[in-house]
């Protein structure tokens, strides 16, 4: 371990489309702390998830591998313990690695390389949320519904508020404890929030930050574009076409979502304050991102699960003014790129031997002002699909391809709202054939579908026994009350002195 290794603070939020941040052009949202990180950092203008759903997106980010390469099929898929994550690699490089918040690990391994985990997860760790491609028209009770849009508004407390308050408290305490321990080693702290994920509710004071008349309605309505096959499945199975949603309810949902952004921005500010007060700010690289976006009414769609920009794009900012000049990077990148980037920061860009094939590529060139790569590959393999859906973005072109669905291709420079599918035009046909050839040369698409079905069937077969046996993998944070606060293992005033920061 070298004293030159920077600390890494990775802040992740849930279901935040970058289009709803001031740094990406939104005129209404209040997010001063995120704005500050963006102003002092390198902002990536075309960053994507590799899977627009919570757990698989995070598995890809943690491992640097594309979803099908690690069995990240859906929100109830188990991440194998034998697959190294950035927490494993950074621990091996001398870092103390810690998780405060959501990571949606399923299965008995709830650490995946972290030396310490401060909170339980907000979501269950079992197999219950397993989709069924054998029953493509089945509506599962855990599917999203339009009730959260109809019922959008204010609340005093909620599961998400309780959780993110705890995540913030524990993350701040970790930073202060690191400062008091002062062992000189670097740390990697992942602070992962559930906000602004639905339900679309927020505390009154965040709701009141916004004038309802100023809330922008979706730019693209449901009737403005044809309904593609995958969107039709989403609309059907989560009941969009059966729900009567008024413009006022859309405004309420967006207003509450904006309020949730302001709430989580405040929590991020509290963590950043603790980073400064603990003396780590100058030696810490701060990374801010999300696992996926939210359609929030665009194209008449809600939530995620599609490859349209509001669902698949994520904010991504790397802030270390002492190392990288603030700026913006236009090339297409994705969450799998974070692992090799963090390892590159830890090794000063020197070579590193990964123990599995690495799909991600380091962002250090972009952070240093160079061009870097400009390509993203994504896969959607979960509920509401019936075949693997691939997304490839190269330069301005984005391709969405799946056996059985008509292809889609958009020129995002000329058509950022994705109004014009050019798949069947002169610019699309030849390119689509070439992209399909690249996909099939890299993956056995039929084999992936077979593996997905096999995994779904296996999990559905064991769920009844796991329930009967009361098997629970939900993480329980470990605490040692015998060493908390004031105990008789040391003299009273020695305990008081050691707990004081800075020391007298």
C-alpha positions in Angstrom: 0.0 0.0 0.0 1.3 3.4 -1.0 0.6 6.7 0.8 -0.3 8.1 -2.6 -3.4 5.9 -2.9 -6.4 8.2 -2.8 -9.5 7.4 -0.7 -12.5 6.6 -2.8 -16.1 7.8 -1.9 -18.6 6.3 -4.3 -22.1 7.8 -3.9 -24.9 5.9 -5.7 -28.5 6.9 -5.9 -31.4 4.8 -7.2 -33.5 5.4 -10.3 -32.2 8.9 -11.1 -32.2 10.0 -14.7 -29.5 12.6 -15.4 -32.1 14.6 -17.4 -33.6 15.7 -14.1 -30.4 17.3 -12.7 -29.4 20.9 -13.2 -25.9 19.8 -14.3 -27.5 18.0 -17.2 -29.8 20.9 -18.1 -32.9 20.6 -16.0 -34.2 24.1 -15.1 -36.4 23.3 -12.1 -34.7 20.7 -9.8 -32.9 22.0 -6.6 -29.7 19.9 -6.0 -27.0 22.2 -4.8 -24.7 19.6 -3.3 -24.8 17.4 -6.4 -24.3 20.6 -8.5 -21.2 21.3 -6.5 -19.7 17.9 -7.1 -20.5 18.4 -10.8 -18.9 21.9 -11.0 -15.7 20.6 -9.4 -15.6 17.3 -11.3 -15.5 15.6 -14.7 -19.1 15.1 -15.8 -19.9 12.3 -18.3 -22.7 13.3 -20.6 -23.4 9.9 -22.1 -23.1 7.4 -19.2 -25.3 4.4 -19.2 -26.3 1.5 -17.0 -25.5 -1.9 -18.5 -28.9 -3.3 -17.4 -31.9 -0.9 -16.6 -32.9 -2.7 -13.4 -31.5 -2.5 -9.9 -29.7 -5.6 -8.9 -28.2 -6.6 -12.3 -27.0 -3.1 -12.9 -25.2 -3.1 -9.5 -23.7 -6.6 -10.2 -22.2 -5.3 -13.4 -20.8 -2.2 -11.7 -19.4 -4.3 -8.9 -17.7 -6.8 -11.1 -16.8 -4.8 -14.2 -18.5 -7.6 -16.2 -21.6 -7.5 -18.5 -24.7 -9.1 -17.0 -24.8 -12.4 -18.9 -21.2 -13.0 -18.1 -22.0 -13.1 -14.3 -25.5 -14.5 -14.4 -27.1 -11.2 -13.5 -30.5 -12.1 -14.9 -32.9 -10.1 -12.8 -33.6 -8.7 -9.3 -33.6 -12.2 -7.7 -30.5 -13.6 -9.3 -27.6 -14.7 -7.1 -24.2 -13.1 -7.6 -21.7 -16.0 -7.3 -19.2 -15.6 -4.4 -16.4 -16.7 -6.7 -16.6 -13.6 -8.9 -14.3 -10.8 -7.7 -15.7 -7.3 -7.2 -14.0 -4.0 -6.9 -14.2 -4.5 -3.1 -12.1 -7.6 -3.4 -9.6 -6.0 -5.6 -9.3 -2.8 -3.6 -9.0 -4.8 -0.3 -6.1 -6.7 -1.9 -4.5 -3.3 -2.7 -4.6 -2.2 0.9 -7.9 -0.4 1.1 -10.5 -0.7 3.9 -13.7 -1.3 2.0 -17.1 -0.4 3.4 -20.7 -0.4 2.3 -23.4 1.8 3.8 -26.8 1.3 2.0 -28.4 -0.6 -0.8 -26.6 -3.1 -3.1 -29.4 -5.6 -3.6 -27.2 -8.7 -3.2 -29.3 -11.9 -3.5 -28.2 -15.1 -1.8 -26.1 -16.0 1.2 -23.1 -13.8 0.4 -24.1 -10.4 1.5 -20.6 -8.9 1.6 -19.0 -9.7 -1.8 -15.6 -8.4 -0.7 -16.5 -5.5 1.6 -14.6 -5.5 4.8 -17.5 -3.9 6.6 -21.2 -3.4 5.9 -23.0 -0.8 8.1 -26.7 -1.3 7.2 -29.1 -4.0 6.1 -30.4 -3.8 2.6 -33.7 -2.1 1.8 -34.8 -5.0 -0.4 -35.1 -8.7 0.3 -32.1 -11.0 -0.4 -34.1 -14.1 -1.4 -35.4 -15.5 -4.8 -39.0 -14.4 -4.5 -38.8 -11.7 -7.2 -37.9 -14.3 -9.8 -39.6 -13.6 -13.2 -41.0 -16.4 -15.4 -40.4 -16.3 -19.1 -42.4 -19.6 -19.2 -45.5 -17.4 -18.3 -44.9 -14.2 -20.2 -48.4 -12.9 -19.6 -48.3 -13.5 -15.8 -48.5 -10.4 -13.6 -46.5 -10.9 -10.4 -47.5 -9.2 -7.2 -44.1 -7.5 -7.0 -44.4 -5.8 -10.4 -44.5 -2.0 -10.5 -48.1 -0.6 -10.7 -49.5 2.8 -11.6 -50.9 3.2 -8.0 -47.7 5.0 -7.1 -48.4 7.6 -9.8 -52.1 8.0 -8.8 -51.1 8.3 -5.1 -48.1 10.6 -5.6 -47.8 13.4 -3.0 -46.4 14.1 0.4 -45.7 12.0 3.5 -44.1 12.4 6.9 -42.2 9.1 6.9 -41.7 6.2 4.5 -39.5 3.1 4.2 -37.2 5.0 1.9 -36.9 7.9 4.2 -36.2 5.7 7.2 -33.5 3.8 5.2 -31.7 6.8 3.7 -31.6 8.6 7.0 -29.8 5.5 8.5 -27.5 5.2 5.5 -26.4 8.8 6.0 -25.9 8.5 9.7 -23.8 5.3 9.4 -21.7 6.7 6.6 -20.9 9.9 8.5 -20.0 7.9 11.6 -17.7 5.7 9.5 -15.8 8.7 8.2 -15.4 10.2 11.7 -14.3 6.8 13.1 -11.7 6.5 10.3 -10.4 9.9 11.3 -10.2 9.0 15.0 -8.5 5.7 14.3 -6.0 7.4 12.0 -4.3 4.2 10.7 -3.1 6.0 7.6 -4.5 3.5 5.2 -6.8 4.4 2.3 -10.5 3.5 2.3 -13.2 2.9 -0.2 -16.7 3.9 1.1 -19.8 3.1 -1.0 -22.8 5.2 0.2 -25.9 3.9 -1.7 -29.3 5.4 -1.4 -32.8 4.2 -2.4 -34.0 7.7 -3.3 -35.4 9.0 -5.7 -36.8 5.5 -6.5 -40.6 5.3 -6.4 -43.1 5.5 -4.7 -43.3 9.1 -5.7 -43.7 10.6 -2.3 -41.6 13.2 -0.4 -41.7 15.1 2.8 -43.7 18.4 2.8 -40.7 20.7 2.9 -39.2 19.2 -0.2 -42.5 19.2 -2.0 -42.8 22.9 -1.1 -39.5 23.7 -2.7 -41.3 23.4 -6.0 -44.1 25.4 -7.5 -46.6 23.0 -9.1 -47.1 25.3 -12.1 -43.3 25.1 -12.8 -43.2 21.3 -13.0 -42.5 20.3 -16.6 -44.7 17.7 -18.2 -43.0 14.9 -20.3 -41.5 16.2 -23.5 -42.7 13.1 -25.5 -46.2 11.9 -25.0 -47.5 8.4 -25.5 -49.2 9.4 -28.7 -46.1 11.1 -30.1 -44.3 7.9 -31.0 -45.2 4.4 -32.1 -45.3 1.7 -29.4 -42.5 -0.8 -29.9 -42.9 -4.4 -28.9 -41.0 -4.2 -25.5 -42.8 -1.0 -24.5 -46.1 -2.7 -25.3 -45.3 -5.5 -22.9 -44.3 -3.0 -20.2 -47.5 -1.0 -20.7 -49.6 -4.2 -20.5 -48.1 -6.0 -17.6 -47.7 -2.9 -15.3 -51.2 -1.7 -16.3 -50.3 1.6 -17.9 -53.0 1.4 -20.5 -55.6 0.4 -17.9 -54.8 3.3 -15.6 -56.5 6.7 -16.0 -53.8 9.1 -15.2 -54.5 12.9 -15.3 -52.0 15.6 -16.1 -52.3 16.7 -12.4 -51.3 13.2 -11.3 -48.3 13.3 -13.6 -47.3 16.7 -12.2 -47.7 15.3 -8.7 -45.5 12.3 -9.4 -42.8 14.5 -11.0 -43.0 17.0 -8.2 -42.5 14.3 -5.6 -39.7 12.8 -7.6 -38.0 16.2 -7.7 -38.5 16.6 -4.0 -36.9 13.2 -3.5 -33.9 14.4 -5.5 -33.7 17.4 -3.2 -33.9 15.2 -0.1 -31.2 12.8 -1.2 -29.1 15.8 -2.3 -29.3 17.1 1.3 -28.2 13.7 2.6 -25.2 13.7 0.1 -24.3 17.2 1.4 -24.2 15.8 5.0 -21.8 13.0 3.9 -19.7 15.6 2.0 -19.6 17.8 5.2 -18.4 14.8 7.2 -15.7 14.1 4.6 -14.5 17.6 5.0 -14.7 17.7 8.8 -12.9 14.4 9.1 -10.0 15.8 7.1 -10.3 13.5 4.1 -11.6 15.8 1.4 -8.3 16.7 -0.2 -7.2 13.0 -0.4 -10.5 11.5 -1.7 -11.9 10.9 -5.2 -15.6 11.3 -5.1 -17.7 9.4 -7.7 -21.4 10.1 -8.0 -23.7 7.9 -10.1 -27.0 6.0 -10.2 -28.0 2.4 -11.1 -30.4 3.4 -13.9 -32.9 6.2 -14.7 -36.7 6.7 -14.6 -39.0 7.3 -17.6 -41.2 9.5 -15.4 -44.0 9.7 -17.9 -41.8 10.1 -21.1 -43.4 8.2 -24.0 -46.2 7.4 -21.6 -43.8 5.0 -19.7 -42.8 5.0 -16.1 -40.0 3.4 -14.0 -37.2 1.7 -16.0 -36.7 -1.6 -17.8 -36.3 -0.1 -21.3 -33.4 1.2 -23.3 -34.8 4.6 -23.9 -32.6 7.4 -22.7 -34.5 8.4 -19.5 -34.4 4.8 -18.4 -30.9 3.8 -19.4 -28.8 6.9 -18.9 -27.2 7.6 -15.6 -25.5 10.6 -14.1 -21.7 10.0 -13.7 -19.3 12.5 -12.1 -15.7 11.9 -10.9 -14.6 14.7 -8.6 -11.0 15.2 -7.5 -9.9 18.8 -8.3 -6.3 18.1 -7.1 -6.0 15.3 -9.7 -8.4 16.1 -12.6 -9.4 19.4 -14.0 -13.2 20.0 -14.0 -14.8 19.4 -17.4 -17.2 17.3 -19.4 -16.7 14.1 -21.4 -19.0 13.4 -24.4 -18.1 9.8 -25.2 -20.4 6.9 -24.3 -19.3 5.0 -21.2 -21.1 2.8 -18.6 -21.1 1.5 -15.1 -18.8 -1.5 -15.9 -16.1 1.1 -16.4 -16.1 2.0 -12.8 -14.2 -1.1 -11.5 -11.1 -0.6 -13.8 -11.2 3.1 -13.1 -11.1 2.7 -9.3 -8.4 0.0 -9.6 -6.5 2.4 -11.8 -6.8 5.1 -9.2 -5.5 2.7 -6.6 -2.5 1.6 -8.7 -1.7 5.0 -10.2 -2.7 3.6 -13.6 -0.2 0.7 -13.6 -1.1 -2.7 -14.9 -3.3 -5.0 -12.8 -4.1 -8.7 -13.2 -7.8 -9.3 -13.0 -9.1 -12.8 -12.2 -11.9 -12.7 -14.7 -12.5 -11.3 -18.1 -12.9 -7.5 -17.7 -15.7 -5.9 -19.9 -15.2 -2.5 -18.4 -12.5 0.0 -19.6 -10.8 2.5 -17.4 -12.0 6.1 -17.5 -8.6 7.5 -16.6 -8.0 8.8 -20.1 -11.2 10.8 -20.1 -10.5 12.1 -16.6 -7.1 13.3 -17.9 -8.7 15.1 -20.8 -8.1 12.5 -23.5 -10.7 11.0 -25.7 -11.0 7.5 -24.3 -13.5 4.9 -25.6 -17.0 5.8 -26.9 -19.0 2.6 -26.7 -21.5 1.0 -24.4 -23.0 -2.5 -24.5 -26.1 -3.3 -22.4 -28.3 -6.3 -21.9 -31.9 -6.6 -20.5 -32.8 -10.1 -19.4 -35.5 -9.8 -16.8 -39.3 -9.4 -16.4 -41.3 -8.1 -19.3 -38.8 -9.4 -21.9 -39.2 -12.8 -23.6 -35.8 -12.8 -25.3 -32.5 -11.2 -24.4 -32.5 -7.5 -25.4 -29.2 -5.9 -26.4 -28.3 -2.2 -26.5 -25.2 -1.0 -28.3 -24.2 2.6 -28.4 -21.4 3.6 -30.7 -20.8 7.3 -31.3 -24.2 8.9 -32.0 -26.0 5.7 -32.9 -27.9 3.6 -30.4 -29.1 0.1 -31.4 -31.7 -1.9 -29.5 -31.9 -5.5 -30.8 -33.8 -8.6 -29.8 -34.9 -11.8 -31.5 -38.6 -11.5 -32.1 -38.8 -7.7 -31.7 -38.4 -5.2 -34.5 -35.0 -3.5 -34.3 -34.6 0.1 -33.2 -31.9 2.5 -34.1 -31.6 6.2 -33.1 -29.2 8.9 -34.0 -29.0 10.6 -30.6 -27.1 13.6 -31.9 -29.8 14.5 -34.5 -32.7 13.0 -32.6 -32.0 13.2 -28.8 -35.7 12.5 -27.9 -35.6 9.2 -30.0 -38.6 10.2 -32.1 -37.4 8.6 -35.3 -36.5 5.0 -35.5 -34.1 4.8 -38.4 -33.6 1.0 -38.3 -35.3 0.4 -41.6 -33.7 3.4 -43.4 -30.5 3.6 -45.3 -28.5 4.5 -42.2 -29.9 1.5 -40.2 -30.1 -1.7 -42.2 -26.5 -2.3 -42.9 -25.4 -1.1 -39.4 -27.9 -3.3 -37.7 -26.7 -6.4 -39.6 -23.1 -5.5 -38.5 -24.1 -5.0 -34.9 -26.0 -8.3 -34.8 -23.0 -10.0 -36.2 -20.8 -8.6 -33.5 -23.3 -9.6 -30.8 -23.6 -13.1 -32.1 -19.9 -13.5 -32.5 -19.4 -12.6 -28.8 -22.4 -14.3 -27.3 -24.5 -17.4 -27.9 -27.8 -15.6 -27.8 -29.9 -18.8 -27.8 -27.6 -20.1 -25.1 -28.2 -17.1 -22.9 -31.9 -17.5 -23.2 -31.6 -21.2 -22.3 -29.5 -20.3 -19.2 -32.0 -17.6 -18.1 -34.9 -20.1 -18.4 -32.9 -22.7 -16.5 -32.1 -20.3 -13.7 -35.7 -19.1 -13.4 -37.0 -22.7 -13.2 -34.4 -23.7 -10.7 -35.1 -20.8 -8.4 -38.9 -21.3 -8.6 -38.4 -24.9 -7.7 -36.5 -24.1 -4.5 -38.5 -21.1 -3.3 -41.2 -23.2 -1.5 -38.6 -25.1 0.5 -36.7 -21.9 1.4 -39.9 -20.4 2.6 -40.9 -23.5 4.5 -37.5 -23.6 6.2 -37.6 -19.9 7.0 -34.3 -19.4 5.3 -33.3 -15.7 5.3 -30.2 -14.1 3.7 -31.1 -10.6 4.7 -28.0 -8.9 6.1 -27.9 -8.2 9.8 -25.4 -5.5 10.7 -22.9 -6.6 13.3 -22.3 -4.5 16.3 -20.4 -5.1 19.5 -22.1 -3.3 22.4 -19.3 -4.2 24.8 -17.1 -1.7 22.9 -19.6 1.0 22.2 -19.6 4.4 24.0 -18.5 4.2 27.6 -17.6 0.7 29.0 -15.2 -0.5 31.7 -12.6 -1.9 29.4 -10.6 1.4 29.7 -10.5 4.2 32.2 -13.4 6.6 31.7 -11.4 9.7 30.7 -9.2 7.6 28.4 -12.3 6.5 26.6 -13.5 10.1 26.4 -10.1 11.3 25.1 -10.0 8.6 22.4 -13.5 9.4 21.2 -12.8 13.1 20.8 -11.9 14.4 17.3 -9.8 16.3 16.8 -7.7 15.1 19.8 -6.9 17.7 22.4 
